[in-house]
Amino acid sequence: MSDPTEERRERFSTQIRPSTQSRARATVRGVRQATGADFTLAQLVEEALERYCAHLERTYNNERPWSAATSPLPPGRL
């Protein structure tokens, strides 16, 4: 049975370098082997995004979250 306090999850996709993708997958495998924990790629990505967003909010928005987006972001290219 799922935890009623946990937010519903939604698919989130983007394109990243193959080397970054490979490193992330290797990190998940390594954490699983080192700890025996059921660690997932989704956990790694979500935790990393949460921390980096908090860093950017501290740096550029007086430590406050920005308002939720009401329209899609424009597509971007590296």
C-alpha positions as CSV (number, residue, x, y, z in Angstrom):
1,M,0.0,0.0,0.0
2,S,1.4,3.4,-0.9
3,D,2.0,6.3,1.5
4,P,-0.9,8.8,1.2
5,T,1.4,11.7,2.1
6,E,3.7,10.9,-0.9
7,E,3.2,13.0,-4.0
8,R,2.1,11.3,-7.2
9,R,5.0,10.8,-9.6
10,E,5.0,12.1,-13.2
11,R,7.2,11.2,-16.1
12,F,10.0,13.7,-16.6
13,S,12.3,13.4,-19.5
14,T,15.2,15.3,-21.1
15,Q,18.2,14.6,-23.2
16,I,21.6,14.3,-21.5
17,R,25.1,13.3,-22.6
18,P,25.6,9.5,-22.8
19,S,28.5,9.8,-20.5
20,T,26.3,11.5,-17.8
21,Q,23.6,8.8,-18.2
22,S,26.2,6.0,-17.9
23,R,27.7,7.6,-14.8
24,A,24.3,8.0,-13.2
25,R,23.4,4.3,-13.9
26,A,26.8,3.2,-12.6
27,T,26.3,5.3,-9.4
28,V,22.9,3.6,-8.8
29,R,24.5,0.2,-9.2
30,G,27.4,1.2,-7.0
31,V,25.2,2.5,-4.2
32,R,23.1,-0.7,-4.3
33,Q,26.2,-2.9,-4.1
34,A,27.8,-0.8,-1.3
35,T,24.7,-0.5,0.9
36,G,22.3,-3.2,-0.1
37,A,19.7,-0.5,-0.3
38,D,16.9,-0.4,-2.9
39,F,18.3,2.8,-4.5
40,T,16.8,3.8,-7.9
41,L,17.7,6.1,-10.7
42,A,14.6,8.1,-10.0
43,Q,15.8,8.6,-6.4
44,L,19.2,9.8,-7.6
45,V,17.7,12.2,-10.1
46,E,15.0,13.6,-7.8
47,E,17.5,14.1,-4.9
48,A,20.0,15.8,-7.2
49,L,17.4,18.1,-8.7
50,E,16.0,19.1,-5.3
51,R,19.4,20.0,-4.0
52,Y,20.5,21.9,-7.1
53,C,17.2,23.8,-7.2
54,A,17.6,24.7,-3.5
55,H,21.2,26.0,-4.3
56,L,19.9,28.1,-7.2
57,E,17.1,29.5,-5.0
58,R,19.6,30.4,-2.3
59,T,21.9,32.0,-4.8
60,Y,19.5,33.9,-7.1
61,N,16.1,34.2,-5.3
62,N,16.7,35.2,-1.7
63,E,16.5,31.5,-0.5
64,R,12.8,31.3,-1.7
65,P,11.4,28.8,-4.2
66,W,10.3,30.4,-7.5
67,S,6.6,30.3,-8.4
68,A,5.4,27.2,-10.2
69,A,5.6,27.5,-14.0
70,T,2.3,27.9,-15.7
71,S,3.6,27.4,-19.3
72,P,6.1,25.0,-20.8
73,L,9.8,26.0,-21.0
74,P,11.1,26.8,-24.4
75,P,13.1,24.0,-25.9
76,G,16.9,24.3,-25.3
77,R,20.0,23.0,-27.0
78,L,23.5,22.5,-25.7
